[in-house]
Amino acid sequence: MATLYETLGVDEHASDEEIKRAYRKAAMRCHPDRNVGSEDTARAAFQEIKEAYAILSDPAQRQVYDSIFAEEMRRWEEQRQQEEAEEAERRAAAQAAAQGEYAERVALAMHFATQGYNRDVVFGVLLGQRCDAQTAGHIADSAIALHASRQEQMAGEQKEAQTVTEEAVRSDEKDTEKEKEPSSAHAHHLGALWFQFLNGLKF
């Protein structure tokens, strides 16, 4: 519903002179005699213009209208803010519910993927949970890909651990051989000294 100011085509801070000029212009535009063929519509609009000018051209009536209008605008703004807050809460609740449902479906898909089931089985399980086909396909593909990636990672880690173990064993064997080498050399050296000693003896 238009305000009295909107009916005359002026803003709420318009001066008396501006209101008077706007009234004359609007009255001429909407006068029944100037709207042949749509006299009834023009007559109704002309009457609204006259009533709006009657109130706004009178300082006392305008003051009362402004105070009522201001209160109505304040009430309307509060109502609008409340409706926006409630709508924001509804959207947040719906988003949280959707995220929770999505997380449950991802967990379900990962469970079947880790059990060794293929993509088609995972996809079918999700459809059975009333998941739409597009989302089910996306989740199934992601779950299978993630499981395969984890398997590859685990295989790589096991291979790396085995390599490290083998290298450690080889290193220990080399260290053992090195420890034996000095003992043999030392024994050989002692044998040579003993032989020289015997050769030096005179019987």
C-alpha atoms as one frame of an Amber mdcrd trajectory, in Angstrom:
protein
   0.000   0.000   0.000   1.369   3.390  -1.034   1.979   6.129   1.496   0.384
   9.572   1.142   3.736  10.927   0.018   4.009   8.249  -2.661   0.471   9.026
  -3.789   1.487  12.607  -4.499   4.920  11.618  -5.826   7.056  13.418  -3.215
   9.376  12.253  -0.433   8.524  12.516   3.261  10.690  15.607   3.711   8.965
  17.606   0.958   8.127  21.241   1.701   4.580  22.628   1.663   5.249  24.220
  -1.711   6.543  20.977  -3.180   3.470  19.150  -1.891   1.184  21.755  -3.443
   2.902  21.548  -6.837   2.851  17.748  -6.750  -0.868  17.778  -5.919  -1.737
  20.027  -8.828   0.283  17.937 -11.256  -1.193  14.656 -10.017  -4.744  16.057
  -9.969  -4.486  17.180 -13.566  -3.045  13.828 -14.625  -5.751  11.784 -12.898
  -8.756  14.037 -13.430 -11.679  12.012 -14.890 -12.218  14.565 -17.661  -8.675
  13.894 -18.925  -9.060  10.094 -18.876 -11.872   9.342 -21.284 -12.690   5.643
 -21.343 -11.243   4.970 -17.880 -13.175   7.505 -15.849 -13.840   5.142 -12.934
 -10.169   4.330 -12.439  -9.202   7.983 -12.804 -11.924   9.072 -10.368 -10.653
   6.650  -7.706  -7.054   7.835  -8.171  -8.172  11.471  -8.122 -10.006  10.900
  -4.841  -6.871   9.349  -3.270  -4.830  12.340  -4.391  -7.316  14.772  -2.871
  -7.333  12.900   0.450  -3.540  12.742   0.543  -3.237  16.465  -0.109  -5.888
  17.282   2.473  -3.795  15.602   5.180  -0.313  16.622   4.067  -1.262  20.248
   3.420  -2.472  20.597   7.023   0.523  20.852   9.415  -1.304  19.292  12.364
  -2.669  16.374  10.361   0.668  15.878   8.648   2.426  15.706  12.017   0.009
  13.060  13.241   0.366  11.111  10.013   4.170  11.312  10.173   4.241   9.977
  13.718   1.908   7.105  12.785   3.844   6.493   9.592   7.173   6.444  11.459
   5.816   3.965  14.014   4.429   1.783  11.263   7.751   1.857   9.431   9.596
   0.921  12.639   7.212  -1.970  13.233   7.547  -3.099   9.643  11.355  -2.967
   9.863  11.367  -5.034  13.062   9.066  -7.569  11.462  11.274  -7.708   8.371
  14.414  -8.241  10.476  12.692 -10.967  12.498  11.556 -12.739   9.336  15.077
 -12.524   7.904  16.562 -13.924  11.135  14.080 -16.801  11.147  14.786 -17.508
   7.502  18.538 -17.486   8.196  18.024 -19.960  11.044  15.953 -22.219   8.802
  18.616 -22.118   6.103  21.371 -22.850   8.635  19.419 -25.759  10.107  18.686
 -27.159   6.652  22.342 -26.801   5.649  23.522 -28.527   8.846  21.059 -31.369
   8.276  22.170 -31.738   4.659  25.849 -31.780   5.677  25.155 -34.388   8.363
  23.263 -36.571   5.908  26.038 -36.213   3.341  28.676 -37.168   5.927  26.678
 -40.283   6.866  26.444 -41.317   3.230  30.185 -40.803   2.718  30.915 -42.922
   5.806  28.591 -45.646   4.506  30.245 -45.582   1.085  33.728 -45.802   2.637
  32.616 -48.744   4.770  31.572 -50.759   1.728  34.591 -49.621  -0.286  37.017
 -50.815   2.415  35.171 -54.147   2.473  36.260 -54.645  -1.133  32.976 -53.897
  -2.878  33.152 -52.249  -6.283  31.735 -48.931  -7.388  28.407 -50.333  -8.606
  27.669 -51.928  -5.245  28.506 -48.752  -3.369  26.354 -46.770  -5.804  23.423
 -49.146  -5.272  23.731 -48.938  -1.491  23.542 -45.153  -1.649  20.499 -45.249
  -3.908  18.892 -47.516  -1.324  19.410 -44.727   1.205  17.258 -42.409  -0.950
  20.263 -40.563  -2.266  19.751 -38.982  -5.678  21.639 -40.606  -8.539  24.005
 -37.704  -9.209  25.095 -37.384  -5.575  25.286 -41.165  -5.174  27.531 -41.421
  -8.208  29.795 -38.658  -6.968  30.136 -40.186  -3.492  30.686 -43.701  -4.869
  33.409 -42.526  -7.249  35.127 -40.554  -4.485  34.957 -43.422  -1.980  36.398
 -45.963  -4.426  39.152 -43.554  -5.509  40.054 -42.734  -1.911  40.170 -46.404
  -0.936  42.402 -47.196  -3.927  44.684 -44.309  -2.997  44.967 -45.573   0.561
  45.737 -49.080  -0.665  48.505 -47.763  -2.902  49.897 -45.704  -0.051  49.890
 -48.682   2.304  51.572 -50.870  -0.315  54.226 -48.212  -0.858  54.852 -47.902
   2.872  55.151 -51.692   3.244  57.575 -51.867   0.323  59.632 -49.036   1.772
  59.710 -50.726   5.182  60.808 -54.003   3.596  63.566 -52.216   1.689  64.801
 -50.557   4.860  64.807 -53.919   6.658  66.747 -55.603   3.872  69.291 -52.800
   3.823  69.688 -53.065   7.582  70.291 -56.833   7.327  72.893 -56.353   4.597
  74.567 -53.662   6.661  74.748 -55.974   9.689  76.271 -58.747   7.567  78.935
 -56.398   6.245  79.750 -55.218   9.759  80.120 -58.840  10.893  82.486 -59.630
   8.033  84.573 -56.582   8.843  84.834 -57.645  12.456  86.122 -61.074  11.369
  88.744 -59.689   9.003  90.933 -58.026  11.677  90.934 -61.235  13.754  92.204
 -63.317  10.821  94.888 -60.763  10.000  95.905 -60.598  13.634  96.155 -64.406
  13.822  98.196 -64.467  10.632 100.537 -61.822  12.039 101.020 -63.754  15.289
 101.742 -66.915  13.318 104.408 -65.135  11.323 106.056 -63.829  14.473 106.033
 -67.280  16.036 107.625 -68.752  12.925 110.374 -66.141  13.007 110.946 -66.850
  16.666 111.336 -70.539  16.017 113.722 -69.925  13.168 115.838 -67.758  15.433
 116.339 -70.472  17.991 119.629 -72.334  17.939 119.640 -75.909  19.022
